[in-house]
Amino acid sequence: MNSRENKLKAFDRLLTIMDELREKCPWDKKQTLQSLRHLTIEETYELGDAILDNDLNEVKKELGDLLLHIVFYSKIGSETKHFDIADVANEICEKLISRHPHIYGDVEVTDEEDVKRNWENLKLKEGKESVLEGVPKSLPALVKASRIQDKVAGVGFDWEEPQQVFEKLEEELAELQDEIKKDDTDRIESEFGDVLFSMINYARFLNINPEDALERTNKKFIKRFQYLEKKAKEKSKSLQDMTLAEMDVFWEEAKKI
């Protein structure tokens, strides 16, 4: 692996290239914080895909893309004299030091849960009115639910045993069935949301990331369905003209691959 000196040289090289692109490239000169935002989100999802695929070479490339965006934002910030890359780095350094008193202070912890509780309590002491302030409003709903549950659990608002969460899930499913019988769409949607929220909470107690679990199933379904499409094409058949029984034969084959 690279030495600390080489790592610093590589980062300095990136900063130099960013300066040059911002000065000379028509596209780079035109970019703003707002125009880069959706690209950053896209790059983050691409990194997530690479991690789920366990493609470490792709992870390296996507991390580079994200690092570029951080440098790009910092360059724009320096031009408006609001902040630069040193300010960004120092800000996170100070936060890490203040949020880890068990490393940089005299606080003692026994496990990971102590660390998480301290983290949330420290944020409140820093002036935040709610532990949920740090949950981005634009997060996808599934991810947002998971973060909400993590944060409230960090201050002790939590179930004690996984079985309690499972029983709550069963309760929510029963309530959903009741609303389905009444055929009230608004209430059905509300109860369906409660079921999903409980499922995500249960995943936390099982030490499963619900986003990763669902994306894993998405990928599995896509792979099997595309196998079904391929086999149908090989037999010169259209899926629309096939019976479910015929499609199920290929689906079962796909499950064995």
Secondary structure, 3 states (H helix, E strand, C coil): CCCHHHHHHHHHHHHHHHHHHHHHCHHHHHCCHHHHHHHHHHHHHHHHHHHHCCCHHHHHHHHHHHHHHHHHHHHHHHHCCCCCHHHHHHHHHHHHHHHCHHHHCCCCCCCHHHHHHHHHHHHHHCCCCCCCCCCCCCCCHHHHHHHHHHHHHHCCCCCCCHHHHHHHHHHHHHHHHHHHHHCCHHHHHHHHHHHHHHHHHHHHHCCCCHHHHHHHHHHHHHHHHHHHHHHHHHCCCCHHHCCHHHHHHHHHHHHCC
